[in-house]
Amino acid sequence: TWHYIEIYYDLGTDLASDSRIVIHVDGVVVFDQTDQFFDGIFMQPGIWDTVRLSTVTATPPTPYTSIDDLYVTESLDFLGDIYVDAVFPNATGNANQLDTDLGAGGVNNYQRVDDGITINDADYVTSDVLDEKDLYNFEDIVGSDEVLAVQISARAQKIGNATRKLAIVARGGSPTTEVDSADKVVPSSFSFRHEVMELDPAADLWTPSVFNATEFGVKGR
């Protein structure tokens, strides 16, 4: 049985007096309690920086938990039953400057980073030139549902000991605007770097049509 669970956590400014927990299950309030005690070891007052997902084990039987879509927001509102739609590069965009694992001059760079659910770190794009970038078209999202936010994810690895950085780039909106994320340090082994955009590149609310017309990519920094 699937249920939609939302949890509001306010750690307050001290260990108990103004803290609050509210839990909704399928849109219904099932728990609303203030003055909850936080031990000050695992949860410091006013600091909330980790989400841990777990399950309860009983024998017999041994239950399991499946989680389909997770959102975390600083909003004070409960967003209701939402879903996360994963889409992947499907065409070259406005910039095609990076090299690929096959060498320089590749015309289909997006095909080296369109792995989908199964990740292949053996094909990639690469650059050691400051501000070189690639932009890609992505698969369309279908329907007219509200788009609350967009997360762009880049999986990256540096070569050598020097500090390397990248920026995640988005190009779209009206008027067409290109924006870079803050620089993100690239690790020495493959790891994801994410950027969440609650507004489109022109600083307007996302819509499905605007998203479908927006290109995303990476830039060497």
KALIN-V249357 format. One record per residue. N is the residue number from 0. RES is the residue in one small letter. SS is DSSP state (helix for helix, strand for strand, loop for the rest). PHI is phi in degrees with one decimal (NA if undefined). Layout:
# KALIN-V249357
N:RES:SS:PHI
N:RES:SS:PHI
This chain:
# KALIN-V249357
0:t:loop:NA
1:w:loop:-94.2
2:h:loop:-133.5
3:y:loop:-103.3
4:i:strand:-115.4
5:e:strand:-126.5
6:i:strand:-125.7
7:y:strand:-103.4
8:y:strand:-122.5
9:d:strand:-119.2
10:l:loop:-73.9
11:g:loop:75.4
12:t:loop:-107.8
13:d:loop:-139.3
14:l:loop:-77.6
15:a:loop:-155.8
16:s:loop:-62.1
17:d:loop:-119.0
18:s:loop:-85.5
19:r:strand:-156.4
20:i:strand:-128.8
21:v:strand:-128.3
22:i:strand:-124.0
23:h:strand:-109.4
24:v:strand:-123.2
25:d:loop:54.0
26:g:loop:83.6
27:v:strand:-110.9
28:v:strand:-70.5
29:v:strand:-112.7
30:f:strand:-157.4
31:d:strand:-149.7
32:q:strand:-138.0
33:t:strand:-103.8
34:d:loop:57.6
35:q:loop:-77.0
36:f:loop:-89.4
37:f:loop:-112.1
38:d:loop:-73.0
39:g:loop:78.4
40:i:loop:-104.5
41:f:loop:-85.3
42:m:loop:-132.5
43:q:loop:-79.6
44:p:loop:-59.3
45:g:loop:79.3
46:i:loop:-118.7
47:w:loop:-140.9
48:d:loop:-134.3
49:t:loop:-144.9
50:v:loop:-117.4
51:r:loop:-119.3
52:l:loop:-105.4
53:s:loop:-143.0
54:t:loop:-142.0
55:v:loop:-108.4
56:t:loop:-104.7
57:a:loop:-138.0
58:t:loop:-132.5
59:p:loop:-85.9
60:p:loop:-83.6
61:t:loop:-99.9
62:p:loop:-75.5
63:y:loop:-135.2
64:t:loop:-120.8
65:s:loop:-106.6
66:i:loop:-117.5
67:d:loop:-116.9
68:d:loop:85.5
69:l:loop:-141.6
70:y:loop:-124.0
71:v:loop:-130.2
72:t:loop:-145.5
73:e:loop:-85.9
74:s:loop:-63.0
75:l:loop:-84.7
76:d:loop:-94.9
77:f:loop:-84.3
78:l:loop:-83.2
79:g:loop:83.8
80:d:loop:-73.0
81:i:loop:-118.3
82:y:loop:-138.1
83:v:loop:-106.9
84:d:loop:-108.6
85:a:loop:-91.4
86:v:loop:-128.1
87:f:loop:-134.4
88:p:strand:-58.0
89:n:strand:-137.5
90:a:strand:-167.6
91:t:strand:-70.7
92:g:strand:-101.3
93:n:strand:-74.1
94:a:strand:-135.1
95:n:strand:-143.8
96:q:loop:-99.6
97:l:loop:-77.5
98:d:strand:-81.4
99:t:strand:-122.0
100:d:loop:-62.7
101:l:loop:-90.6
102:g:strand:117.4
103:a:loop:-77.4
104:g:loop:82.5
105:g:loop:-66.3
106:v:loop:-98.7
107:n:loop:-123.9
108:n:helix:-55.6
109:y:helix:-59.8
110:q:helix:-71.9
111:r:helix:-90.6
112:v:loop:-134.8
113:d:loop:-109.2
114:d:loop:-61.0
115:g:loop:77.5
116:i:loop:-67.0
117:t:loop:-90.4
118:i:loop:-92.9
119:n:loop:-121.1
120:d:loop:-76.2
121:a:loop:-81.2
122:d:loop:-115.8
123:y:loop:-164.4
124:v:strand:-111.7
125:t:strand:-151.7
126:s:loop:-164.3
127:d:loop:-122.5
128:v:loop:-108.2
129:l:loop:-58.8
130:d:loop:71.5
131:e:loop:-65.1
132:k:strand:-148.9
133:d:strand:-123.2
134:l:strand:-126.0
135:y:strand:-129.6
136:n:strand:-75.7
137:f:strand:-121.8
138:e:loop:-55.6
139:d:loop:-71.6
140:i:loop:-90.7
141:v:loop:-107.0
142:g:loop:105.5
143:s:loop:-121.0
144:d:loop:-62.9
145:e:loop:-63.4
146:v:loop:-99.8
147:l:loop:-80.3
148:a:loop:-168.5
149:v:strand:-127.8
150:q:strand:-112.4
151:i:strand:-104.8
152:s:strand:-121.8
153:a:strand:-124.5
154:r:strand:-100.7
155:a:strand:-141.2
156:q:loop:-146.1
157:k:loop:-93.5
158:i:loop:-115.7
159:g:loop:94.1
160:n:loop:-95.8
161:a:loop:-68.0
162:t:loop:-69.1
163:r:strand:-123.4
164:k:strand:-135.6
165:l:strand:-138.8
166:a:strand:-121.5
167:i:strand:-90.5
168:v:strand:-117.0
169:a:strand:-131.4
170:r:strand:-133.7
171:g:strand:170.9
172:g:loop:80.8
173:s:loop:-135.5
174:p:loop:-69.3
175:t:loop:-56.5
176:t:strand:-133.3
177:e:strand:-114.4
178:v:strand:-129.1
179:d:strand:-109.4
180:s:loop:-75.0
181:a:loop:-62.3
182:d:loop:-61.5
183:k:strand:-120.4
184:v:strand:-69.9
185:v:strand:-92.6
186:p:loop:-80.6
187:s:loop:-83.7
188:s:loop:-131.1
189:f:loop:-56.0
190:s:strand:-155.5
191:f:strand:-83.1
192:r:strand:-124.6
193:h:strand:-119.0
194:e:strand:-139.9
195:v:strand:-104.0
196:m:strand:-118.2
197:e:loop:-83.4
198:l:strand:-125.7
199:d:loop:-74.2
200:p:loop:-58.2
201:a:loop:-90.5
202:a:loop:69.7
203:d:loop:-110.1
204:l:strand:-65.3
205:w:loop:-68.5
206:t:loop:-133.1
207:p:helix:-56.3
208:s:helix:-67.7
209:v:helix:-66.7
210:f:helix:-58.9
211:n:helix:-63.8
212:a:helix:-95.3
213:t:loop:-93.1
214:e:strand:-104.3
215:f:strand:-129.3
216:g:strand:-172.4
217:v:strand:-134.1
218:k:strand:-135.1
219:g:strand:-73.2
220:r:loop:-129.5
